[in-house]
Amino acid sequence: MDAACWNTFGESPFFGDYNGRVMIAWEGNLDNVKLDGTGGDSITAECQQAYSYFKALGSQKQVGLYRPNFIVSAPISYNSYIYYDFEVAIPLAPDGIPSAGGSIWNTAIWNNGSWYGGANPQRGWNMAQGMGVAASVAIGLRANADVLWVSTDYSLQVGGIL
């Protein structure tokens, strides 16, 4: 959040931006929603996990596959990359948002419609490139959903001490 200042009102956090607007933080699944509840933009997030030596300090490592594990309220799209040896960089978030693909309430045939909502896992394996002594996954994502990045799984090869 590009905030110039922060404060709380009641139990809600608010921030002011550099254009003089006052906005509530951590509320809903969209940015720039108007006071009447209309409009809004998908939320873009950029994050990088802490670097890990994977219990092999000083040894060369090559990540083969990695899988970020999310809990989401609707499908999300993201770009990710494995970085090595303390490089700090974030992949750009994709432009599109995947469709939830669920049925519309009160129009689907009961026991035949597919529903999407609540907390659902989203995970998929990605191929990595490169090698180094420490590795970190970075993600750029765009979503209209609640998103919790809970863990990342890795398959890796550990080489000798450099």
SVG drawing of the C-alpha trace seen along z (x, -y; Angstrom):
<svg xmlns="http://www.w3.org/2000/svg" viewBox="-33 -16 67 50">
<polyline fill="none" stroke="black" stroke-width="0.4" points="0.0,0.0 1.4,-3.3 0.7,-5.0 1.8,-8.4 0.4,-7.9 -1.6,-5.4 -4.1,-5.6 -6.9,-3.5 -10.6,-4.4 -12.4,-2.0 -10.6,1.2 -10.1,0.6 -6.7,-0.5 -6.9,-3.5 -4.2,-5.1 -3.8,-8.3 -2.1,-8.2 0.0,-10.9 -3.0,-12.3 -4.9,-13.2 -7.3,-10.2 -8.2,-8.3 -8.7,-4.6 -9.5,-1.6 -6.9,1.2 -7.4,5.0 -11.0,4.7 -12.5,6.9 -11.0,8.5 -10.8,5.4 -8.8,2.1 -10.3,-1.3 -13.9,-0.3 -16.2,-3.4 -18.0,-4.3 -21.3,-3.0 -19.6,0.4 -19.3,0.2 -16.3,0.5 -13.0,1.9 -9.8,3.3 -8.2,6.7 -5.5,6.8 -1.9,7.2 0.6,8.7 4.4,9.1 6.2,11.3 9.4,13.3 9.9,16.0 13.0,15.9 16.1,17.6 16.8,21.2 20.0,23.3 17.7,26.4 19.8,27.8 22.9,27.9 24.9,24.8 27.6,24.1 26.4,26.8 25.4,26.1 21.6,26.7 19.4,26.9 15.7,26.8 14.0,29.0 10.3,28.4 8.5,26.2 4.9,25.9 3.5,22.8 0.5,23.9 -2.4,21.5 -5.7,21.4 -8.1,19.2 -11.7,18.2 -11.6,18.2 -9.0,19.2 -5.9,16.9 -3.3,16.4 0.3,15.9 3.8,15.9 6.7,17.3 10.4,17.8 13.2,19.4 16.0,17.0 19.4,18.0 22.0,16.5 20.0,13.5 18.9,11.9 15.9,9.7 13.4,9.6 9.7,10.2 8.1,11.5 5.3,9.3 1.8,10.3 -0.2,11.7 -2.8,9.5 -5.8,11.8 -7.9,13.4 -9.1,16.9 -12.9,17.5 -14.2,19.2 -16.3,21.5 -19.0,22.0 -22.7,22.0 -24.9,19.0 -27.1,19.2 -30.8,20.0 -30.2,20.8 -28.2,24.1 -29.9,27.5 -29.5,28.8 -26.9,31.6 -25.7,30.9 -24.2,27.4 -20.5,26.9 -19.9,24.3 -16.8,22.3 -16.5,20.5 -15.0,20.8 -11.5,22.0 -10.1,24.1 -6.5,25.3 -4.8,24.2 -1.4,25.7 0.5,26.8 4.1,27.8 6.4,25.3 9.7,26.0 12.8,24.1 16.0,23.0 19.5,22.1 21.5,23.1 23.1,21.6 23.8,22.1 20.5,20.6 17.1,20.4 14.0,18.4 10.7,18.4 9.1,15.1 5.6,14.6 3.7,11.8 -0.1,12.4 -3.4,10.8 -6.6,11.9 -10.2,11.0 -10.2,13.4 -8.9,14.1 -5.4,15.6 -3.2,17.2 0.2,18.6 0.6,21.4 3.8,23.2 6.0,24.1 7.2,27.6 10.5,28.2 12.3,31.0 16.0,30.3 19.4,31.8 22.2,31.0 25.8,31.0 29.1,30.8 30.5,28.0 32.0,25.2"/>
</svg>
